[in-house]
Amino acid sequence: MRWKVYFQYDAGDYIAKGWFAPRAERAEEAVERVKRKLREEFGIEKPLITKVRPVGGRS
């Protein structure tokens, strides 16, 4: 299942907002994947997760 995970991050001069839609069985797994991606690829250590919602249905 896909989850749309919305986040924001205070970057000092501005607040960055966005979302990713990873595949995961549970919402908690999706949030962990997004946090790991933000940390590894963008150097964002503590993003604020604002909303998590399922996208589509099971295939």
Backbone as CSV, one residue per row, in Angstrom:
resi,resn,N_x,N_y,N_z,CA_x,CA_y,CA_z,C_x,C_y,C_z
1,MET,0.837,-1.176,0.000,0.000,0.000,0.000,0.888,1.248,0.000
2,ARG,0.431,2.271,-0.636,1.162,3.543,-0.629,0.588,4.451,0.441
3,TRP,1.468,5.223,1.055,1.089,6.210,2.063,1.644,7.544,1.643
4,LYS,0.856,8.571,1.726,1.331,9.919,1.431,1.702,10.546,2.765
5,VAL,2.994,10.817,2.939,3.517,11.342,4.194,3.922,12.791,3.962
6,TYR,3.221,13.720,4.600,3.493,15.146,4.473,4.447,15.567,5.585
7,PHE,5.366,16.472,5.273,6.311,16.936,6.279,6.588,18.413,6.091
8,GLN,7.145,19.023,7.118,7.679,20.378,6.984,8.935,20.462,7.832
9,TYR,9.778,21.418,7.484,11.062,21.572,8.137,11.419,23.053,8.174
10,ASP,11.772,23.538,9.343,12.165,24.939,9.499,13.629,25.069,9.098
11,ALA,13.868,25.696,7.955,15.219,25.829,7.423,15.819,27.200,7.731
12,GLY,15.303,27.886,8.741,15.849,29.186,9.106,15.121,30.317,8.413
13,ASP,15.502,30.587,7.163,14.898,31.675,6.399,13.508,31.329,5.856
14,TYR,13.203,30.053,5.773,11.924,29.634,5.211,11.518,28.293,5.824
15,ILE,10.274,27.908,5.623,9.796,26.600,6.070,9.577,25.750,4.825
16,ALA,10.333,24.668,4.746,10.208,23.750,3.617,9.061,22.790,3.893
17,LYS,8.216,22.570,2.872,7.100,21.638,2.996,7.130,20.696,1.806
18,GLY,6.625,19.505,2.000,6.570,18.568,0.889,5.958,17.262,1.317
19,TRP,6.035,16.272,0.429,5.525,14.951,0.750,6.234,13.906,-0.092
20,PHE,6.225,12.684,0.402,6.690,11.514,-0.331,5.615,10.453,-0.194
21,ALA,5.575,9.516,-1.121,4.565,8.454,-1.078,5.248,7.081,-1.166
22,PRO,5.819,6.616,-0.050,6.485,5.310,-0.076,5.485,4.154,0.012
23,ARG,5.931,2.976,-0.392,5.146,1.764,-0.210,5.524,1.168,1.142
24,ALA,4.513,0.793,1.911,4.741,0.157,3.202,3.454,-0.514,3.648
25,GLU,3.588,-1.504,4.506,2.406,-2.185,5.038,1.664,-1.311,6.036
26,ARG,2.412,-0.596,6.872,1.797,0.215,7.929,2.259,1.662,7.809
27,ALA,1.462,2.569,8.351,1.787,4.001,8.316,3.111,4.282,9.035
28,GLU,3.364,3.578,10.144,4.600,3.797,10.900,5.831,3.498,10.054
29,GLU,5.759,2.430,9.251,6.875,2.086,8.362,7.084,3.181,7.318
30,ALA,6.003,3.708,6.787,6.093,4.767,5.780,6.761,6.002,6.370
31,VAL,6.394,6.371,7.589,6.991,7.538,8.241,8.481,7.319,8.451
32,GLU,8.871,6.128,8.891,10.294,5.837,9.102,11.073,5.922,7.789
33,ARG,10.489,5.437,6.699,11.161,5.509,5.394,11.362,6.960,4.957
34,VAL,10.349,7.783,5.171,10.461,9.197,4.793,11.521,9.888,5.650
35,LYS,11.527,9.629,6.948,12.534,10.236,7.828,13.940,9.817,7.412
36,ARG,14.117,8.537,7.078,15.429,8.039,6.651,15.855,8.710,5.346
37,LYS,14.930,8.840,4.388,15.242,9.477,3.106,15.648,10.933,3.306
38,LEU,14.893,11.665,4.127,15.214,13.073,4.381,16.581,13.213,5.054
39,ARG,16.879,12.316,5.978,18.156,12.372,6.689,19.324,12.035,5.750
40,GLU,19.190,10.937,4.993,20.291,10.464,4.153,20.513,11.335,2.913
41,GLU,19.438,11.770,2.260,19.594,12.483,0.994,19.658,13.997,1.139
42,PHE,19.028,14.537,2.182,18.942,15.987,2.293,19.549,16.544,3.576
43,GLY,19.971,15.672,4.498,20.579,16.132,5.738,19.597,16.734,6.733
44,ILE,18.312,16.441,6.581,17.292,16.956,7.490,17.131,15.954,8.626
45,GLU,17.480,16.369,9.835,17.481,15.460,10.983,16.126,15.314,11.659
46,LYS,15.398,16.404,11.843,14.141,16.336,12.592,12.996,17.003,11.844
47,PRO,12.478,16.341,10.804,11.329,16.919,10.110,10.068,16.765,10.958
48,LEU,9.141,17.664,10.790,7.845,17.569,11.457,6.895,16.859,10.501
49,ILE,6.419,15.682,10.888,5.454,14.942,10.072,4.077,15.524,10.386
50,THR,3.435,16.097,9.373,2.182,16.808,9.611,0.942,15.965,9.314
51,LYS,1.052,15.010,8.385,-0.129,14.221,8.034,0.324,12.944,7.332
52,VAL,-0.390,11.860,7.569,-0.143,10.584,6.882,-1.498,10.064,6.452
53,ARG,-1.605,9.709,5.163,-2.875,9.171,4.708,-2.640,8.104,3.643
54,PRO,-3.512,7.114,3.568,-3.361,6.078,2.544,-3.710,6.622,1.153
55,VAL,-3.053,6.091,0.156,-3.307,6.490,-1.237,-3.752,5.233,-1.986
56,GLY,-4.902,5.279,-2.583,-5.405,4.146,-3.345,-5.750,2.965,-2.458
57,GLY,-5.873,1.801,-3.065,-6.200,0.604,-2.317,-5.146,-0.469,-2.517
58,ARG,-5.389,-1.583,-1.939,-4.458,-2.709,-2.115,-4.665,-3.300,-3.505
59,SER,-3.564,-3.713,-4.114,-3.692,-4.256,-5.459,-3.614,-5.765,-5.441
